[in-house]
Amino acid sequence: MTGSISEDDMLLASGIAAFEAKEFRRAWQLLQPLSDKQVADAQYRVAIMQQNGLGVVADPAAAAGLMAAAAAQNFALAQHSLGIMNLFGEGVVQNTAEAVRLLELAGDSGLAGAWSTLGMIYSEGQGVPVDKEQAAEYYTRAGFNPDEFV
């Protein structure tokens, strides 16, 4: 039957609903098996739970691994989150160049917040030399007037 919703799709939708309702133990039960099946959205949310100890014991290194798996599937939210993890060395060795690469991928995938994060990085010189022109370019890509930020 075409157009039917798979069991995995139903589990993902239920898991996301539980996650958004802050029912993290239930979300873990529903999403963790899908994460094992390489479902990027499930990997991303399981990683968030592991990163922050939501319904499970915090494990930033495991969170980074799942975030990387979801990011490799071009999941923009995971690219952004892994970029932030690299920027601050959370669960990974701090690596600003990798943070910038991941945030650019997320921006290219349509996540405007990634562009504004990059603007902030270059405006404030977080792990990179201050570069107001680069910051302005990123803020413009995010849809902001760079004069308000740079």
C-alpha positions as CSV (number, residue, x, y, z in Angstrom):
1,M,0.0,0.0,0.0
2,T,1.6,3.2,-1.1
3,G,1.4,6.3,1.0
4,S,1.2,4.4,4.2
5,I,3.2,5.5,7.2
6,S,5.8,3.0,8.4
7,E,6.1,1.8,11.9
8,D,9.5,3.6,12.2
9,D,7.8,6.8,11.1
10,M,5.2,6.4,13.7
11,L,7.8,5.7,16.4
12,L,9.8,8.8,15.3
13,A,6.7,11.0,15.4
14,S,5.8,9.7,18.9
15,G,9.4,10.0,20.1
16,I,9.6,13.6,18.9
17,A,6.3,14.4,20.6
18,A,7.6,12.9,23.8
19,F,10.9,14.8,23.5
20,E,9.1,18.1,22.9
21,A,6.8,17.4,25.9
22,K,10.0,16.9,28.0
23,E,9.1,13.2,28.6
24,F,12.7,12.2,28.1
25,R,12.6,8.7,29.4
26,R,9.8,7.9,27.0
27,A,11.5,9.8,24.2
28,W,14.6,7.7,24.8
29,Q,12.6,4.4,24.6
30,L,11.2,5.4,21.3
31,L,14.1,7.2,19.7
32,Q,17.1,5.2,20.8
33,P,16.2,2.1,18.6
34,L,15.7,4.4,15.6
35,S,19.1,6.0,16.4
36,D,20.6,2.6,16.1
37,K,19.0,2.3,12.7
38,Q,20.8,5.5,11.6
39,V,17.7,7.7,11.5
40,A,19.2,11.1,11.6
41,D,16.4,12.9,13.4
42,A,16.4,10.2,16.1
43,Q,20.2,10.3,16.4
44,Y,20.1,14.1,16.8
45,R,17.5,14.0,19.6
46,V,19.2,11.1,21.4
47,A,22.4,13.0,21.2
48,I,20.8,16.1,22.8
49,M,19.5,13.8,25.6
50,Q,23.0,12.3,26.1
51,Q,24.7,15.7,25.9
52,N,22.5,17.2,28.6
53,G,21.6,14.2,30.7
54,L,17.9,14.4,29.8
55,G,16.4,11.1,31.0
56,V,19.8,9.4,30.8
57,V,23.2,9.8,32.3
58,A,25.1,12.6,30.5
59,D,27.7,11.3,28.0
60,P,29.0,14.2,25.9
61,A,31.4,12.0,23.9
62,A,28.6,9.6,22.9
63,A,26.5,12.6,22.1
64,A,29.2,13.9,19.8
65,G,29.4,10.6,18.0
66,L,25.7,10.5,17.4
67,M,25.7,14.1,16.4
68,A,28.5,13.4,13.9
69,A,26.5,10.4,12.4
70,A,23.4,12.6,11.9
71,A,25.5,15.5,10.6
72,A,27.1,13.1,8.0
73,Q,23.5,12.6,6.7
74,N,23.3,16.3,6.1
75,F,20.9,16.9,9.0
76,A,21.3,20.6,9.5
77,L,20.4,20.8,13.2
78,A,23.1,18.1,13.9
79,Q,25.6,20.0,11.8
80,H,24.9,23.1,13.8
81,S,25.0,21.4,17.2
82,L,28.2,19.5,16.3
83,G,29.7,22.8,15.2
84,I,28.9,24.3,18.6
85,M,30.3,21.3,20.3
86,N,33.5,21.7,18.3
87,L,33.7,25.4,19.0
88,F,33.6,24.8,22.8
89,G,35.2,21.4,23.0
90,E,32.2,19.7,24.4
91,G,32.4,15.9,23.9
92,V,35.2,16.5,21.3
93,V,38.6,18.1,21.2
94,Q,38.0,21.8,20.6
95,N,38.4,22.6,16.9
96,T,37.4,26.0,15.6
97,A,38.1,25.1,11.9
98,E,35.8,22.1,12.2
99,A,33.2,24.2,13.9
100,V,33.3,26.7,11.1
101,R,33.1,23.9,8.5
102,L,30.1,22.3,10.2
103,L,28.3,25.6,10.7
104,E,28.8,26.5,7.0
105,L,27.3,23.2,6.0
106,A,24.3,23.9,8.3
107,G,23.9,27.3,6.8
108,D,24.1,25.9,3.3
109,S,21.4,23.4,4.3
110,G,19.1,26.4,5.1
111,L,19.6,26.9,8.8
112,A,19.9,30.7,9.2
113,G,20.9,30.4,12.8
114,A,24.2,28.8,11.7
115,W,25.0,31.9,9.7
116,S,24.3,34.2,12.7
117,T,26.5,31.9,14.9
118,L,29.3,32.3,12.4
119,G,28.8,36.0,12.3
120,M,29.2,36.1,16.1
121,I,32.3,33.9,16.0
122,Y,34.0,36.3,13.6
123,S,32.7,39.4,15.2
124,E,33.9,38.4,18.6
125,G,37.0,36.5,17.5
126,Q,36.0,33.2,19.1
127,G,38.9,30.9,18.2
128,V,39.5,33.0,15.0
129,P,40.9,36.4,14.4
130,V,38.3,39.2,14.6
131,D,37.1,39.7,11.0
132,K,34.3,42.3,10.8
133,E,33.9,41.8,7.0
134,Q,33.5,38.1,7.3
135,A,31.1,38.6,10.2
136,A,29.1,41.0,8.2
137,E,28.9,38.5,5.3
138,Y,27.6,35.8,7.6
139,Y,25.1,38.1,9.3
140,T,23.8,39.1,5.9
141,R,23.4,35.5,4.9
142,A,21.4,35.0,8.1
143,G,19.0,37.8,7.0
144,F,20.2,40.5,9.4
145,N,21.5,44.0,8.9
146,P,25.2,43.5,9.7
147,D,25.4,47.1,10.9
148,E,23.4,46.1,13.9
149,F,25.9,43.5,15.0
150,V,29.4,44.3,13.6
